[in-house]
């Protein structure tokens, strides 16, 4: 996608600050207070892009830790965090800890020379509580800097279990099954079964990148996906074009889109979150979006005017976009990483806590988010959908890859790739779109 999973709602689970507080100046600073070698009595300051009520819940997650340790934790959210944190750190205004939403941004911060390698206790926690995939994304040039925090799952297909039952169809188990289902639904209803929205202000197009990333991962596998992220497989490669063609078999077919909104080109004028209302009222039978969309169903109504029931037997639920072969469990995800900028005892204690199941449980039980921490309690998640999503992340059989465009250079991942998806939906030939996206590497 290129934009962090929180801006995609958030997004991503909107899963996810303290208002009025600024990131600059003394609000950044280092640990304060006259603590002892255990850190007791000190205040640790954390900065990140999580704002509003989610920032309040994040602060609340430290309540028991503060009681047990005597270390006060103050999180300050900044909507402009991603755009200004490198400058602030380079200028000497680093917080004690930063919550970083993208591995690419983490790499930029490490490049300032100000990020400390993770304490040994944090490294041990990550080895014990997360899959190797997650530790890899917090590792730069062979050195481990940042533990994962919260997470989200990309590549869900949101649908109406009630409508599927009414129409006598089932959740597909393979990509071919999904295409067959799409055809069946169109024939049964005489209407387009899918809806999609790419509109997102300056970030328009990112929902399309998620579609492409999912298909590259499912059709060509993790090796090609990783080489594509690294720039070794070009956008003009046949394996990437294959993914565009697969997505286009749905999104560029006027028989299949854009339910409730118009024709194919209406995808670009439809706000990405607006699809939730059409799924809830039954106008749209399927839409592709991350787990964060679950929060958007809180503000929409069914055709009967009621709040939609989000459940396997309800008005709305989701299944993971199926792979080429039945039973494949490779998913795309996103999440934050926790980087430290000081060596103080208090900061180390907070970093250690944030890499533990206890922190994950404290935040998850407050609602709206999930964690990939294998030893956290998924039953604490605030809905059955979030519990299922968290179990998917925790499953040792799950292979996870981070959002590709979040890992690509910004000129591509949040530049030519986003723009290319908009042009593609507007009718530009696929080969030209792929060349245009690839040209982003030269900027």
N, C-alpha and C positions, 0 to 999 in steps of 0.2 A: 503493500500500500504506500509506503513512503511517509505518510503522516503517522504520528504515534497512535496507538490503539485508543488512547483517551480522547484525542481530537476527533476520532471517528464516531464518536457519539455526541461521546465519553466525556470516545466510543468506548472497543472494542470492549469490563463487561458493562461500557459506561460503567463498565464494571466498576467500574469502578463502572486563598485557602483561608486559610483564615482570612476573611475579607478585610481589605484595607491595609494589610501588611505588605510592605515592599521587600523585594529580595536584596536590595542594595544596602551598602553601608554597614552600620553596626548590626543590622538584622542578619548579616551573613556571619561575620566574625568567627571566632573559635569558641571552644568550650569556655563557659564562664562559671565563676563560683570558686569557693575555697575548698575543693574536695581533697580527699586523701588518695592514697595509691589505689584504692578500690574504685575511685570515681565518685564515691558518695558525696552528695552535696553539690555536685557540678550540674550544669545545664548543657545539654547537647542540642545543637541547632541543625535541623534538617531542612533542605530545600528541594522542591520538585514542581512538576506541572499539575499535580492533583489539586483541584480547587473546590470551593463551595462545601456542600454537605459531606462530600467524600473526604475532604481535608479534615473536617471535624471528626469523622469516624476514625481516620488514621491517627489523629492525636489521642483519641479515646483508647486506641489499641495498646497504648503504652501505660495505661493507668496502673495495672497490676505490677508491671515491671518497675515502675517508679516506687511503688510501695515496698517491693521486695529489695530493690537495690539502692534506693535513696538518690538515684540519678533522674533528674528532670529532663524530659524530651519535649522540644518545641518544634513542631513542623510548620513551615510557612510555604503556602502554595503561590505560584506565580504563573499566570496564563502565558506569559512570554518566556517561560523558563528555557525552552529548547533553543530559542533564538539568542538568549543573552548569557547563558551560564558559562560558556567558554570564555567570553570576554571578561566576565566578572572574576573567574578563577585566574585568568592570565593577569588581571589587574590587582591581584592580592586580596580579593574579597570572596574567597571560597567559604562555603559553609563547612561545618564539621562533616556532614554527610550529604550526599546528593542522591536523589532517586531518579535514575536515568532511564528514559523510556525506549531507547534504541541502542543496540550494540554499536552502531556507527557513531552516535554521539559520545558513547563511552570511549571509543577509540580516540576521538578528538580531545576529550578531556585528559586522557592518559598522555596524549601528545604535549600537553602543557607542562608535564613533569611534576604536577602537583598532586596527582592521585597516588595514594599509598597502596602498596600491595596488601591484599586482604590478610588479616591476622591468621595464624595457623588454626585457631579455633573455628574461624569462619570457613576456612578451606575444608576442615574435617566435617563440619556440619553439612556443607554442600555435597561432599562425597557420600554422606550417609543419607541425605534427605532428597536429593534430586538426581535425575538421570544425567549421564555424561553430556548429553546434548546441551543442557542448560549451563553446565560449568564451562563448556567450550565458548559460549557467547559472552561470558564474563572474563575470558582470558585473551590477553593481547600480547602478541609476540612471545608466547610461551610463558607469560607471567599471569597469575590469577589475581584479578583486582576486585571483582564485584560479584556478590551473591545475587541470585534471582530473588524477587519479592513476590508480587502477585502475577497472575497470568490470565490469558484468555484464549479461546479456541476459535480459529477462523474456519471458513468453509462449511458452515451449516446451510442446509436447505430448510427454510421455515415453511410450514404447511399447516393445513387444517385437518387433524385426525377425523373430525366429524364429517367434513366434506369427502374425505377419502373413503370413509365407511359408506356414506350415502351413494357414492359413485362406484363402489365395489372394486376399489384399487388398493394396492398395498405399497408400503415403502420399498423402494428399489434397493437391490443388493450390489449392483454393478453399474458402471457408467452406461453401458448399453441398455440395461434395464431402465435407467432414468430417461434415456431418449425414447424408449418404447412407451414409458409412462406418459411422457410429454405428448406424444402423438395420440395416445388413447384418451387423455383428458381433453385435448382439443376436439377430437371427434365426438366425444360424449357430450360436451357442453356447447360446441360450436363457437367457442371463444378462446382467446389467448390464455394459456394457463399460467404464464410467468409474468412477473413484474420486476422492474429494476429501476434504480435511480442513481445516476452518476453525479448529480449536481451537489457541489459542496464548496461554493465560493471559489477562492483561489486554488483550492485543492480538488476541484472537479475532475473526475476521472478515476480517483483512487479505488472506488468499488470494483471497477473493471480490472484493475491490476490484481486484485484478490482472486478473481475468476481465473485469470491466466496463470497465476502462481499455483493455484490448486491443480490445474490441469497439467502443468509441467511436472509437478511433483507426482501426480498419479500416473501419467502416461510414460514419462521418461525416467522416473526414479530419483533417488537422493543424490547420486553421483553427478548426473547432469544438472540437477537443481543447484548443487553446491558450486559447480563450475560456472554456471550461468550467473550466480550471485557474484562470483569472483571476477567475472568479465572474460573468462576463458571460453565460454560458449556464448556466441553473439546472438543478439535478437534476430538476426537474419539467418540463423541456423535452422535447418528443416525441423528440428525437434521443437523449437519455439513456435515456428509457424504452425506446426501440428496442433499445439495447444490453442492458438488463435482460431484455427479452423474448427476445433471441437467446441469452443465457447460460442463461436459464430453460428454453429448449427442450432443454437437456441436464441442467442441475443440478436442475431441479424435476420431471423426468420419472422416476417410479419404475421405469420399464423400463430406464433408462439409468444410474442410480446406486443404491447406493453399493457397488460391487464389493468384496467381502471384508469389509464393515463393517456393512451393514444397509440401511435405507431412506434416503429423502431427508434426514430430520431427523438421521440419524446423522452427516451431514457436520459438524454443529456439535460433536459429541463426539469426532470423530476428529482426533488431532493432525496438524498439517500435514505433518510429515516422515514419518509412519507409512505414507503411501501408497507409499513406495519399496519396502518389503518386499512389498507385494501386486503391484506391477508386476514385481518380480524373480522372484516365484514363479509368475507367469502368471495369478493370480487376477483382477487388474485389467489390462485391455488398454490403457487410456489414462488419463493424468492430466495436468493443466495446472499447471506450476510453472516457476520461474526456473531458470537455468543452475546455481544453487547446489546443486540437488538431486543433481547428479552425485556429490557427496561422500557423500551418504547411501547410495549403492549400495556403498560400501566395507564397510558393516557389516551387510549383509543377504545372504540366500542364495536360490538358485534352488530350484525344487521338488525337484531332485535333491540339494540340500544343498551345492552348490558356490557359489563366489563368482561373481556374474553378470559376464559379459563385456559391457562397455560399448563398443559398436562398431556401425557400420551393418549388419553381418551377425551381430550378437551377440544376447545375451539382452535387452539394454536399449539404447535410443538415444533421440534426440529430434529432432523437426522443429519449426520455427517455426510457430506458429498461422497458418494461411493467411489471406490477405485475401479480400475479396469478389471481386476479379478476380485471375486467375492472374498471377504474376510481380510482384505488389506487394511492395515491400521496405521497409515502414514498421514499425519495431519500438519497443517500450518498453524502456528500460534504466535502469540506476542506476549510481552510482559515487561516489567521494570527490573532494573538492576541497581544495587545499593553500593555506592562507592564512597570511601572515606578519604578525608583530606588532612586529618590530624592523627597523631600517634598517642593521644591522651588515653589514659585508662578508661575514662568514661565513654569515649567514642568507641573504643574496642569492645566494651561491654554491650553497647547498643547494637553494634554491627553483629556481634555474636547472637544477641537475642533475635534480631531481624532475620537471621538465617535458620532459626529454630522452628520446630512444629508449634511451639507455644505461641510465637508471634502469629504464625499463619492462622492458628485456631482463633486467637483473639480478634483478628481482623475479619476473618471469614464469618464468624458468628454474628457480627454486627450487620451483615447483609450486603448484597449487591456485587460481591467479588468472589473469586476463587483463587486457589494456589495450586501449583504443581508439586508442592512439597509432598513427597511420598508418604510421610509419616504424620501428616495433618489429617484431621477428621473430616472427611467429605460430608458426613451427615450434618455438620454444623452449617453448611451452606443454606441460604435463605429460601431456596425453592428446589423442587425436584429437578428442574432443568439444570440449575447450577450444580446440584449434587452430581448429576449424570456427567456434566461437562468436566467437573473436577476429577471424577473417577476415570474419565478418558485420559486426562493428563497424567494421572498417577499410575495408570496401567503399564506394567513393565513391557508389554507387547506393543505399546504405542511408540512409533518413531516420529519425533517432532522436528520440524524445521521452522526457523523464524521467518517472518514475513520477508520475502526476497527484496522488495523495493525499499524496505527499511535498512537493508544492508548494502544497497548499491549507492554509488556516489549521488549526492543530492541533485546534480544536474540531470541525472537519469531517473532515479527512484522517485523523487518528488518533483521532477521536471518533465523531461521528454516522455517518460512512461505514462504519466498522468495525461499529458496533452495528447499523446498518441491514442489513448483509449477513446478520448472525446472525438478525435478526427475519424477514428475507425467506425464508431457508431454513426457519425455523420455521412459515412459512405466512402471515405478514402480507401483505395485498394490496400489489401493487407500487406503486400510486398513493400509498398511505399511507406506505410505506417511503420513497419519493422525497420526500414532504413532510417526513417526520421528518428525513431527512438534510439537506435544505435548511435546516431550522430551526437546524442547528448554526451557521450563519453569524450568528445573532442572539445566541449565547452569548458 
